[in-house]
Amino acid sequence: MSNKKTWGGEEFWGLGFEFDPQWILTDEQKKLQAALIELCRTTLRANAVESDARLVYPRKNLQELAKLGLLGLLVPKELGGMGQNHVCAAMVVETLARYGCASTAMCYTMHLGAVAAGLLRHHDSPVLQDIFKRIDKDCLIGTLSYSDPETGSHFWYPVSSGAEETPNGWRVRKKASWTTSGGFADWYIVQTTSPNFGGNYANLSCFLILADEVKSDPANWNGLGLRGNQSGPIEIDNVEIPRNRLVGPVGDGATSNDECVDPFFLLCSSACWNGIALGMIDIAKSHTTRKTHVDVGMRVADYPTIQDYVGECIMDTNAARALDYQMGQALDAATNNCDWSLHEEPSAMPRAQYLHWMWQVKFIAAKNVAHVSDKMLHACGGTGYKPALGIERYLRDAKAGWVMGPTNEVLRQFVGKMALLGTQSLDYWNQSLNERVLNNELKKLDADGKRQLAEKLLAEANGKIASVA
């Protein structure tokens, strides 16, 4: 393998490998990276312009990834996949976003999340095994559908969903406010409250839903950036599915979230934001080293201010990348290099211990790409403001990072609250009473107010008892 980064046989016009942590990749992963960069050059990058301009779902790009075997990147070799690890997954997503198409990178991130959720419980599931065996040959694109129109970025709280057991399987209903590849994916892993829900929103289950069982309206999708994603709403309208489409046991949703869905989504979406940041730095290097101000005889890159912008953005982005790859290595170490046979024991959760670290990874990557997008636009000046250079598209794509659930506001509160008050204080499903707040509010009531509140609470309690009886 050459140490020189090339683009169509010529030296690459952006940052070279001296600014990439190549030492963390195996020789096999470096070969895959080189093949993917070349595919981005010949095909994916041009398709990104079409996806952005016309809101075109990047199926053509995903089909090209299937030809490289990348839809089965995580699938064990015994099922026909590559059997690759977390570090490789992050590298592939970063490469797609940097050199190719950010929309494709995000669709691929959600695909890997769905694959991971399926692999967690594929051991006794012929229907999942069949999908994984055909995933590249038939280009079977998967996605996750976890969001809810009533709870926003709190995707772990699916109010507008449910499932019930039927004589032949399950009847599933789901409304999702955002679903990447919605209406275009071939298969979906969806999360709903469990058939034995009983009012406990921590009791979640996952189901495999196929394309023809999903209602969507792609014509209504229109986003600021990542415009090829087709991340619009979908609905599963009381669809009855066979019994073998329950993914894992009833009530396995929270375990699936913490062990697979969240770690892979946070790892790979962060890699997407890092790739976008690098893509903008690449473009800025190319532009500023060529653009000359003839009146002073200087290139834009010769100005110290521009050098400061680029230097800061490289350092901040590589810090975000380093944390993402470090956590990929930690996940690899905890799982014997992403060995899915560990989960033949249903209680195994080696990734979950790192969840709060993954929150930090996402927060830092999304915060950084928002900053880099502004600074690289500044570096490129008025030319960057026009679509032709490419910075403008990357900038719009970059702004999705902060607001994509869990939003950065949610994540920093999670980390701060966990550090100060303990893990139990996070109370994902709003089940723990905050006695400090309650007692403080009660102190504000006079005697009559307390009597009225007591009467109301007793009436509610008696009503519940009567309804149960």
C-alpha positions, 0 to 999 in steps of 0.5 A: 500500500502506498503512503501517498493519498491519490485521487485518480492517479494524482496526488490528492488535493486535500489533506494527505494521510499524514493527517489520518490515523492510519496506524489503527487500521489493519492492512485489510481495512486500508485496502478497503479504505483505498477501494472506497476512496476510489469509488467515491471519486468515480461515482459516489461524489457526483451522485451526492450533488444529484441527491442534494439538488433533487432530494434523490434517495442514494440507492445507486450509491448503496448498490455500489456499496453492496458490490463491495460487500459493504452492506454485510460489513458487520455480518459474520463470515459464516453468513457470507459477510465481511465480519469486520469490527467497530473501528472499520465501521467508523472508518467506512462511514467517515470515508463515505462522508468525507470523499463521497456523499454524506447522505449515503453515509447517514443512510449507511449508518442507519443500515449498520444500526439495523444490522447490529440490532438484528445480529444481536438476536439472529442466532435462533432467527432463520428470517434474520439469517436469510436477510444477512445471507442475501444482504449484498447479493440482493442489496437489502438496505435496512434501517432503524425506526425508533423516533416518535412524534410525541417525544421528539429526540427522546426516541427511547420513549415511543408513546405513539406505538404498540403491539399485541399478540395475535393467534398467528404472531403480532399486530404492530402499530408505529408512528415515527416522526423521522426515519432515515431511508423511510419508504426506501429501505427493504427492511426495518427494525422498529421499536414499540412498547411491548405486547404486555406493556401495562403502562411501563414505557421501559417495557419495549420490544423490537420487530422486523418490518418489511418494505411493503408493510410501511406507509410513507410519503417521500414527496413531503421530505425536504431538509436543510441538509442530508437531503438524500436521506429521505428521513420523513415520517412513516407509519405501520398501521396495525400490521399483522406480522408472523411470530418469527418477526419479533427480534429477541424476546418480548421486552428486549428493547431497552437491552437492544438500545443500550447494547447495539442500537445506541453504540453503533449509531453514536459511533457511526453518526459521529464518524459521519460528522467527522468525515463532513468536517474533513471534507470541508477542510479538504475543499478549503485547502484546495481552494485557498492554495490555488486562489490568488490575490494578485494585488498583494501577490499572495494566495489565500492560504498565505494569510496567517488568519487562514492558516489559523482557521485550518490549523485549529479545525484540523486539530479539533477534528482529529481530537474528535476522530481520536475519541471516536476511534478510541471508543471503537477500539474499546468496543472491539476489545470488549466484544472480541473484535465484534464477535456476535457469538457472544450474544448467544448468551442473551444477557451479555451486554459488553458494549453497554458499559461504554454508553456514556462515553458514546454520548460524549463522542457524539456531542464532541463530533457534532459540536466540532463539525458545526464550528468547522463548517463555519470556519471553512466557509469563512476561509473560502470567502464568497466562493464558498458561499456558492454551491459550485465549490461544495462547501455550501452543501457540506455546511448544510449537511453538518448542521444536522449533527447537533439536532439529530437525536439524542440532541447535544442539549440532551447529551450534555445534560445526561453526562452532567446529571449522571456525573453529579447525581448518579446513573439512576437520576437519568430516569429515561422513562419518567418513573422516579419521583423527584421528592426535592421538587415535590416537597418544595412545591408543597411548601407553597400551598396553604392549608386549603390548597393542601386539602384540595390537592389531597382530595384530588389525589385520593379521588385519582387513587380510588378511581385507579383502584376501581378500574383495576377491580 
